[in-house]
Amino acid sequence: SVTAEMLTRCGIGKLVLFDYDSVELANMNRLFFTPQQAGQSKVDAARATLSSINPDVEVETHNYNITSTVHFSHFLSRIREGHLEPGRAVDLLLCCVDNYEARMAVNQACCELTQPWIESGVSEDAVSGHIQFVHPGRTACFACAPPLVVASGIDERTLKREGVCAASLPTTMGVVAGLLVQNALKYLLGFGQVSGFLGYSSLKDYFPSMELKPNPSCTNQQCRQRQVEHQVRAWLCLAVLPSLVFLPACRRTWRPI
């Protein structure tokens, strides 16, 4: 929701929002929602607020659980055809969910569609977070290097408490949302360098960054297939390069020998 507001204020052309939850008073220590919206679906409340901020932004909403097998096919179709120009795939998907199951659903959809996306999250103690750019085949997908809590065999559902909003410091969430949107803008508008993985620790104001390479033994079959396709494209480019010569820089063209 914070991410959607930032993008709306930047004048993004279209937003497609997915959420199945309702606004609760427990959400008030986060940003964006107000007590008057309690009981409304989050997507309806978000659409109303975003439209009031910038009515020129098209906001499409879907109030369902993307992890449900009943809705997953429709979720795929909206990624594939939800662009501002009908029939085109969305330019970028931003993942702002708070659980592993939903992240894996997004990861599966994007691996199937070769859809670039940015994953984001805030830690359970609310003092750190991260963003991770994923381009299936070129970078590590979310399944290539699962979170420590999952790799350790811990059921993350046991970490949640009923009626308590975990990872909810608005300061940490605001910083991570800002990093997410800034990198989304860099990707969409083609300026600067998009971070592969960028962390944030508020305890020492530490911002670690790194590039995550895809895991050839990834458990996601679609990810492994995208890796093969990317390698083939790279090999084809290398095979073509020896037969090309670069003309003077002032002309900026390539010519076959």
N, C-alpha and C positions, 0 to 999 in steps of 0.2 A: 504493500500500500504506500509506503514512503517512497519506494522506487517509482511507482506509478505517478505519484504526485510530482516528483522531480522531472520525470520525462514529460509530463503534461505541461509543466511550466517552461520546459525547453522547446515546446511546440512540436513534439513528435506527431507524426501523421495519424497513426492508429495504434491502439492498445487492445490486445485480446487477453482478458483476465479469466482465470480459472480459480475457483475456491468453492468448497461445499459447506463451510462453516458459517456461523452467525456471530455478529458482534456481541461481546459480553463485557460486563463491567470489569472483569479481570484483564481485559485488553487495554484499559485506560492508561496503564503505565507505559504503553507503547505510544508511538506517534500516529497521527492521521485521524483515527476514529474519535467520536465524541460520545458522551453518555446518552445524548438524545437518539443516537443510532442503535442503542442496545436492542437486540431482538431482530434487527434486520439482517438479511443475508449480507455477508461482507462484500460480495460483488455488486449488489444493488446499492449499498451505502457508498461504495467506492465510486461507482458510476455517477451518482448524484453529485458527490463532492468534486470529482474531476471535471465534470461538465460545467459546474459553476465556476471553476478556476479558469478553464479554457474551452469554450464551447466549440472551437474549431477542431479539436482533437476527437476523432471517432473512437468510441469506447464500446467494444463488443464483450459481453460477459456470459459466462457459463457457470451455473451453480450446480456442480457435481464433483464427485471424487474421481480424480484422474486415475487412481489405482484400481478402480473397479473394472472388471472385464466388460461390463455392460457399456461403459462409456469410453474405454480406451480407443476404440476405432474412430469415434467421433473426435476425440482429442487429436489423434493423428491427422485426421482430415482438416482440422482447423489450422494445424501447423503447416500443412501442405498447401492450403488454399486460403489462408486467412489474411493475406496481404491487403493493403489499401487498394491495390489493383487486383480485382477479382481473378481467382485462378492461380495466382502466384503464391509461392511459399513465403512465410514471414522472413524478414531479414535476419532476425536474431531472437532467441528465446532466453529470457532471464528467469532463473529458478530461485524463488524466495521462500521455499517451503521449510518446515521445521522437523521433518522426519525422514529416515532412511528409505522407507518404502516409497514415498512420493518421489524422492530424488532418483531412485532406481527406475521408476516408471518414466520419468522425464528422460533419463539416460537411454532407456530402451527405445523410446520414440525417436529421439534424436539420432541414435545409431542407425535405426532403420531408415531414416530419411536423409542421413548425412547432413543434419541440421546443426549449424554452429549455435552454441549456447554458453551462457555463463552461470555457473553454480555459485551460490553464496550461502553463508551460514554464520551463526553466532553461537559461541560455546554455551554449555549448560550453566557455567558460572557467570555468564553475561559480561565478562571482561575482555574477551578476545573474539575474533572472527576472521573470515577469509573470503576471497573470491577465487574462482578457478575458471579460466577460459577453456572450453572444450570444442575442438573441431574433429569430429569422428574420423579416425584414420591417421590424422596428422599429430594429434596430441593424445595424452592419456584420457580415457573416458572415466566416468565416476567409478566404474567397476574395476578399472585397472589397478587402483590403489584405494581400497575401501577405508573408511574411517577406523581409527584404532578401536573404538568401542564395538564396532561390528566385527572387525578382524579378531577381537578377543573373545567373541562368542557371547557377548552380553546382549540381552534383549533390551533395546532402548526404551521399550514401553514401560519397563520397570523403573525408569528414571523419571517418568512423568507423575505429577500429582494432580488429582482432580481439583479443578477450580483454581489452579495456580498457573500463572503464565510464566513459563521458564524462559531463560535467556532474554530478559525483558528490559534491560537498562536502555532507555531511549538514546542515551549518548552513544553507546557502542553500536546500536542499530543504525543510528544516523551516520556514523563514520563508515560503516560497512556499506550502507545504501549509497553513500556518496562515491565510494570507490567503485561500486558496481555500475552506477550510472555513468561515471566519468569514463570507464573503460568501454561501456556500451556506446557512448558517443564517439570515442576514438575509433571503434570498429565501424560504426555506421557512416561516419563522416570522413574517415580515412586520414586521421592526423595522429601524430605521436605513435607510441608503441603500446599495444594491448598486452597487459600482464598475463603470463601463463598461469601463475599462482601467486597471489599476493595476500599475505597474512597481516593481522593487526593485533597487537597485544597492548592493552591500555595501561598495564601495570608499569611498563617502561617505555611506552610510546614507540614500540618496536614494529617495523614493517618488513618482515622477511619476504623475499621473492625468489622464485625459481621457475624453471621450465620443466614440465612433466611430460616425459616421452611415453608413447603407448606401450603397453605390456603385451608382447607377442603371445603370452599365455593367458591373456584376459579370459575370464569366465564367460564374457558376453560374446556369443558367436558373431553377432552383427558387427561388433567392434573389430574382431579379428578379420572379418571380411572387408571392412572399410580400410584396414591397414594394408591388406593385400592390394586393393585397388589403388591406394595412394602410392605404394611402392611401384606398381606397374606404370602409373603416370610419370613418376620420377624417372624411371628407366627410359621411357619413351622420350622424355625431354633430353636426357643425356645422349641418347642415340641420335637425336636431331642436331644437337649443338655443333659437332665436328664439321657438319656440312654447311655451316653458316659463317658469314663474316660480318663484322660490325662496321658500318660505314661511318664517316666522320660524325662527330657528336652533333654538329650543327644540323644534320639531316635526321638523326634519331630514327633510323630505319634499319631493318635486317634484310639481307638479300641472300638467296641460295647461291652456292658456288656451282 
